[in-house]
């Protein structure tokens, strides 16, 4: 999987976003459940994730949440216990756990 940092605007604020690509399609929701990460399905592409008390949005950009080959992770809200935590640090640990729970590798 490769990682490409992107910054997009969300409701007027800059929101940290990173793009990831997998070698093979993966079911992101099954991987989240396997990793014991809390999530809420929104639709076929979007999943809200609570990770280490932070709120992330995972959006399948190629395929759906259950067959994703590429996806974005947006940082929505910092953890209340670590409000100054860098999004990059959170993204790195989140993606490591998520990919470890899939049957594919990073591309």
C-alpha positions in Angstrom: 0.0 0.0 0.0 1.3 3.5 -0.7 0.5 6.6 1.2 0.0 10.0 -0.3 -0.8 12.9 2.0 -3.6 15.2 0.7 -5.3 18.2 2.3 -8.9 18.9 1.4 -11.4 21.4 2.7 -14.3 20.3 4.8 -16.9 22.9 6.0 -14.3 25.6 5.5 -11.5 24.0 7.6 -8.4 22.1 6.3 -8.9 18.5 7.2 -5.9 16.1 7.1 -6.5 13.3 4.6 -4.3 10.5 3.3 -4.8 8.2 0.4 -4.0 4.5 0.6 -3.9 1.8 -2.1 -4.0 -2.0 -1.5 -2.4 -4.7 -3.7 -5.7 -6.5 -3.7 -9.3 -5.5 -2.9 -10.2 -5.9 0.8 -13.3 -5.7 2.9 -12.4 -2.7 5.1 -15.4 -3.3 7.5 -14.4 -6.9 8.1 -10.8 -5.8 8.7 -12.0 -3.1 11.2 -14.1 -5.8 13.0 -11.2 -8.2 13.0 -8.9 -5.5 14.5 -11.5 -4.7 17.1 -11.8 -1.1 15.9 -15.2 0.6 16.4 -17.0 1.8 13.3 -20.3 2.8 11.9 -21.4 2.2 8.3 -22.8 5.3 6.5 -23.2 4.0 3.0 -21.4 1.7 0.4 -18.3 3.9 0.4 -18.1 5.7 3.8 -17.4 4.4 7.3 -17.0 6.4 10.4 -14.2 5.0 12.6 -13.5 5.7 16.3 -9.8 4.9 16.7 -7.9 5.7 20.0 -10.8 8.1 20.8 -10.3 10.0 17.5 -12.9 10.1 14.8 -11.9 9.2 11.3 -13.8 8.9 8.1 -12.7 6.1 5.8 -13.9 6.5 2.2 -13.5 3.9 -0.5 -12.3 5.7 -3.6 -11.9 2.5 -5.7 -14.5 -0.1 -5.1 -16.8 -0.1 -2.1 -16.1 -0.4 1.6 -16.4 -4.2 1.2 -14.2 -4.4 -1.9 -11.8 -1.4 -1.6 -8.6 -1.3 -3.6 -8.0 2.3 -2.7 -9.4 4.5 0.1 -9.0 7.9 1.9 -8.8 8.4 5.6 -9.9 11.8 6.8 -9.1 13.1 10.3 -12.4 14.5 11.7 -11.9 15.0 15.4 -8.9 14.7 17.7 -9.0 12.4 20.7 -10.1 14.3 23.8 -7.3 12.8 25.9 -4.6 13.9 23.3 -5.9 17.0 21.5 -2.5 17.9 20.2 -1.7 14.5 18.7 -0.5 14.7 15.1 -2.9 13.2 12.5 0.1 11.5 10.8 0.9 9.5 13.9 -2.7 8.4 14.3 -3.0 7.6 10.5 0.2 5.4 10.7 -0.9 3.3 13.6 -4.5 3.0 12.3 -3.4 1.9 8.9 -0.9 -0.6 10.3 -3.6 -2.2 12.4 -6.2 -2.1 9.5 -3.8 -3.7 6.9 -2.7 -6.3 9.3 -6.3 -7.5 9.6 -6.7 -7.9 5.8 -5.4 -10.6 3.6 -3.6 -8.2 1.3 -0.5 -5.9 1.4 0.2 -2.3 0.9 0.9 -1.2 -2.6 
